[in-house]
Amino acid sequence: MHSGRKLWSIFGPVILAFALVLILFSLPIKNKHSLQTEKQAAVSLSPIVFKNQSIKKQALSDHNAKFVPFFGSSELRRMDRYHPSVMAARYHNYTPFLFGSRGTQSLPQFFNINSMENEMTDQKAVYIISPQWFTEQGVQAPAFKYYNSSFANLTWLQTANPKSPYDRYTARRLLTLVGSDGTVGAAARKIAAGEALTDWDRFVINSRVKLLEHEDALFSEFQTNKNYEKHILPNISKLPKKYNYDTLYQDAVKTGKHDTTNNRFRVNNSFYTKRIKPHEKKLANSQKRVNYTASPEYGDLQVVLNQFKNTNSNVLFVIPPVNAKWEKFTGLDMNMYYRSVEKIKFQLQEQGFNNVLDLSHDGGKTSFMEDTIHIGWAGWVKFDRATNNFIEKSQPVPHYHLSNQFLGSKWRNLNPTPANLQRFKEDQLDK
């Protein structure tokens, strides 16, 4: 009896835990979310919504509600009255579904987009692409792990093709960022080496995906926050009833002036007080050595473009500016910055991605920037006009023609002078 109790004390908790897991995954999956839940998820910017699938896939399939994916990073968190989600709620016939926070650069976005492949097919999207992503290291491993999940990795591995240069590239990047351990690491090693997965590999991957699908659907109702109630609904009534671009832009300029009175950089007062003022002296000339022209991010962007090609997605790319006063103070080389912008545009347009809104020269306009690198107020108004025109109006069917050369080190490290871009085109693309 004594030995029985001892065995139970050792193995009982394990047995109970296993039983609870079985019960948990035998519960019925809730396949239908309310429109209110979809709207909350669309502006939550939660890493859980970003990583998981149930709500976002349903929302993008809901053609009556007309959700449109907006991919980006930390700029999407600047939710003033002119934010695209507020403007759309007031004036437009669609709802942006926001995917982005600090660190959601091209590779996290790729796995996110790949997980919604069916929902993205033949649809429109907006993709904000910041030159600040294109650092020497590219996306950092902690940020990638924070926004990426085993669910997304395994979903990608279900169809990863070892003969595809895009999938081999993605597998190598995955190994660099998350390591080679576990099911994901073992499968990624094979794909990176050009080896096919075995039937057993696929059985394990598919089994894990099924369990994660169940878990995702079961807990999806707990993935949202109160951004919709706190930041979207209260701001809708602050906008004029009728849309007029010039009026909205002028109002936004006035609002921005009112909110940027305590600093020389014309950034939001609270941002200056909390983020800049305590460190201001140390930040002078702090960006003199920054370089955005050579980065693994260019290859990561290429796999995103290939994914958009695979789904035939019609995409508007937006390149935001930096605050002109701030870049002067920190010593950012603007010639370098504009070369990086030209390199991004070259990569897009040479492959048929012709819808590009280049705001990179607007960083000195009054009330265009809310802080050092993020648009707000007047910037959002201009952004909204362009995105609304793209979404609401019929667009030509895209014709994409991708080149594997954009995955390689020659492109990644190319100094994008006009002469070098022309030489790359002649030597690598026109063969």
Buried (B, 14 or more C-beta within 10 A) or exposed (E): EEEEEEEEEEEEEEEEEEEEEEEEEEEEEEEEBEEEBBBBBBBBBBBBBBBBBBBBBBBBEBEEBBBBBBBBBBBBBBBBBBBBBBBBBBBBEBBBBBBBBEBBBBBBBBBBBBBBBEBBEEBBBBBBBBBBBBBEEBBEEEBBBBBBBBBBBBBBBEEBEBEBBBBBBBBBBBBBBBEEEEBBBEBBBBBBEBEEBEEEBBEBBEEBBEEBBBBBBBBBBEBBBEBBEEBBEEBBEEBEEEBEEEEBBBBBBBBBBEBBEEBEBBBBEEBBEEBBEEEBEEBEEEBEEBBBBBBBBBBBBBBBBBBBBBBBBBBBBBBBBBBBBBBEBBBBBBEBBBBBBBBBBBBBEBBEBBBBBBBBEBBBBBBBBBBBBBBBBBBBBBBBBBBBEBBEEEBEEBEBEBBBBBBBEEBBEBEBEEEBBEEBBEEBBEE
